[in-house]
Amino acid sequence: MSEHSHDHEHEHEHGDGHVHPHPHPHVRAPEAVHGPSPAASVILELSEHVGALIIDAKAELTGVEIEISRAGAEIRTHSMVRERITVPTRQYSAVYPSLEEGEYTIWHESGDPAGKVTVQGGQVARFALTG
């Protein structure tokens, strides 16, 4: 689990009818690590221009959030690596059930790029996260 912190401003009224901005640290609470995910527990939202991504990872990454970003964009989204109960073996993966088609960068926890993957509408892309 990890905790994220950054400063941002909130506006507060001080009873005198004036609103004043004040910086406050914002701390995101640690996210709970969920248990194993049973088969068919994730619904993929595929359409003509929307695909999905599954990032396969090592068991040691269970509970770690893997960030991705669309090529050329600064905004990142994340998904937690969870144990997936599948037949005949268990898998460990982060699932992104609904992504606009395009090229995405997968990011290591260190902030370095781990690789790129292309998501196509109506399809499920896979990426094996190593190291």
TORZALUM-367749 format. One record per residue (C-alpha): residue number from 1; x negated, y negated, z. Coordinates in Angstrom, 2 decimals. Layout:
# residues N
- NUM | X | Y | Z
...
# end
This chain:
# residues 131
- 1 | 0.00 | 0.00 | 0.00
- 2 | -1.18 | -3.48 | -0.66
- 3 | -0.23 | -6.93 | 0.43
- 4 | -0.24 | -9.88 | -1.96
- 5 | -0.58 | -13.48 | -0.85
- 6 | -0.48 | -16.83 | -2.59
- 7 | 0.37 | -20.40 | -1.69
- 8 | 3.39 | -22.17 | -3.09
- 9 | 5.53 | -25.15 | -2.20
- 10 | 8.99 | -25.22 | -0.70
- 11 | 11.14 | -28.30 | -0.35
- 12 | 12.61 | -28.97 | 3.07
- 13 | 15.02 | -31.61 | 4.28
- 14 | 13.95 | -33.16 | 7.55
- 15 | 17.29 | -34.51 | 8.71
- 16 | 16.56 | -38.00 | 7.38
- 17 | 18.20 | -37.28 | 4.02
- 18 | 14.87 | -36.96 | 2.24
- 19 | 13.48 | -33.79 | 0.77
- 20 | 9.74 | -33.27 | 1.12
- 21 | 7.63 | -30.57 | -0.53
- 22 | 5.42 | -28.61 | 1.85
- 23 | 2.94 | -25.88 | 0.91
- 24 | 3.50 | -22.54 | 2.61
- 25 | 1.63 | -19.29 | 2.20
- 26 | 3.76 | -16.57 | 0.66
- 27 | 2.99 | -13.01 | 1.65
- 28 | 4.64 | -10.16 | -0.16
- 29 | 5.31 | -7.32 | 2.22
- 30 | 3.63 | -4.00 | 1.47
- 31 | 5.76 | -1.79 | -0.71
- 32 | 6.79 | 1.59 | 0.64
- 33 | 5.22 | 4.65 | -0.93
- 34 | 8.07 | 6.80 | -2.13
- 35 | 8.06 | 10.57 | -2.01
- 36 | 8.08 | 12.88 | -5.01
- 37 | 10.48 | 12.04 | -7.81
- 38 | 12.64 | 14.98 | -8.93
- 39 | 13.03 | 15.87 | -12.60
- 40 | 15.43 | 13.64 | -14.55
- 41 | 15.40 | 10.93 | -11.86
- 42 | 14.24 | 8.11 | -14.20
- 43 | 16.56 | 6.75 | -16.87
- 44 | 14.77 | 5.45 | -19.95
- 45 | 16.47 | 2.55 | -21.73
- 46 | 15.51 | 3.12 | -25.36
- 47 | 16.91 | 1.20 | -28.31
- 48 | 15.84 | -0.01 | -31.75
- 49 | 13.37 | -2.57 | -30.34
- 50 | 12.89 | -1.20 | -26.81
- 51 | 10.67 | 1.72 | -25.86
- 52 | 9.24 | 3.20 | -22.68
- 53 | 5.76 | 3.88 | -21.33
- 54 | 4.49 | 6.66 | -19.08
- 55 | 1.02 | 6.26 | -17.62
- 56 | -0.37 | 9.60 | -16.47
- 57 | -2.72 | 9.28 | -13.49
- 58 | -4.66 | 11.35 | -10.97
- 59 | -2.96 | 12.47 | -7.76
- 60 | -5.30 | 10.17 | -5.79
- 61 | -3.51 | 7.17 | -7.31
- 62 | -0.14 | 8.09 | -5.77
- 63 | 1.32 | 4.90 | -4.31
- 64 | -0.89 | 2.57 | -6.36
- 65 | 0.83 | 0.01 | -8.56
- 66 | -0.42 | -0.03 | -12.14
- 67 | -0.03 | -3.40 | -13.86
- 68 | 0.57 | -3.88 | -17.56
- 69 | 0.94 | -6.98 | -19.71
- 70 | 2.07 | -7.57 | -23.24
- 71 | -0.83 | -8.45 | -25.57
- 72 | -1.60 | -12.15 | -25.35
- 73 | 0.66 | -12.73 | -22.34
- 74 | -0.40 | -13.57 | -18.80
- 75 | 2.74 | -12.19 | -17.16
- 76 | 2.25 | -8.69 | -15.77
- 77 | 4.70 | -6.09 | -14.62
- 78 | 3.93 | -3.10 | -12.46
- 79 | 5.11 | 0.38 | -11.61
- 80 | 4.02 | 2.65 | -8.78
- 81 | 2.33 | 5.96 | -9.45
- 82 | 4.56 | 8.67 | -8.03
- 83 | 4.45 | 12.41 | -7.88
- 84 | 6.87 | 13.76 | -10.50
- 85 | 8.26 | 17.22 | -9.93
- 86 | 8.19 | 18.87 | -13.34
- 87 | 8.05 | 22.44 | -14.57
- 88 | 5.63 | 24.22 | -14.61
- 89 | 3.36 | 21.76 | -12.74
- 90 | 3.62 | 18.47 | -10.90
- 91 | 2.53 | 15.28 | -12.60
- 92 | 1.51 | 11.88 | -11.27
- 93 | 2.64 | 8.92 | -13.31
- 94 | 3.88 | 5.34 | -13.43
- 95 | 6.98 | 4.88 | -15.58
- 96 | 8.07 | 1.71 | -17.39
- 97 | 11.58 | 2.64 | -18.58
- 98 | 12.35 | -0.42 | -20.74
- 99 | 9.67 | -2.38 | -22.63
- 100 | 9.99 | -4.52 | -25.73
- 101 | 8.07 | -2.94 | -28.56
- 102 | 4.54 | -4.23 | -28.97
- 103 | 0.99 | -3.79 | -27.76
- 104 | 0.33 | -3.68 | -24.00
- 105 | -2.81 | -3.84 | -21.88
- 106 | -3.07 | -1.51 | -18.88
- 107 | -5.02 | -2.99 | -15.96
- 108 | -7.22 | -1.27 | -13.35
- 109 | -6.82 | -2.31 | -9.70
- 110 | -10.14 | -4.12 | -10.11
- 111 | -8.49 | -6.46 | -12.62
- 112 | -10.43 | -5.04 | -15.57
- 113 | -8.54 | -3.73 | -18.61
- 114 | -8.18 | 0.07 | -18.60
- 115 | -6.97 | 0.27 | -22.19
- 116 | -4.27 | -0.64 | -24.67
- 117 | -1.15 | 1.17 | -25.82
- 118 | 1.47 | 0.46 | -28.46
- 119 | 5.12 | 0.82 | -27.47
- 120 | 7.54 | 1.41 | -30.33
- 121 | 11.29 | 0.94 | -30.21
- 122 | 13.24 | 4.12 | -29.49
- 123 | 10.11 | 6.05 | -28.43
- 124 | 8.15 | 6.95 | -25.31
- 125 | 4.45 | 6.07 | -25.37
- 126 | 1.96 | 7.81 | -23.07
- 127 | -1.37 | 6.66 | -21.72
- 128 | -3.82 | 8.72 | -19.65
- 129 | -5.41 | 6.54 | -16.98
- 130 | -8.87 | 7.80 | -16.18
- 131 | -11.42 | 6.60 | -13.68
# end
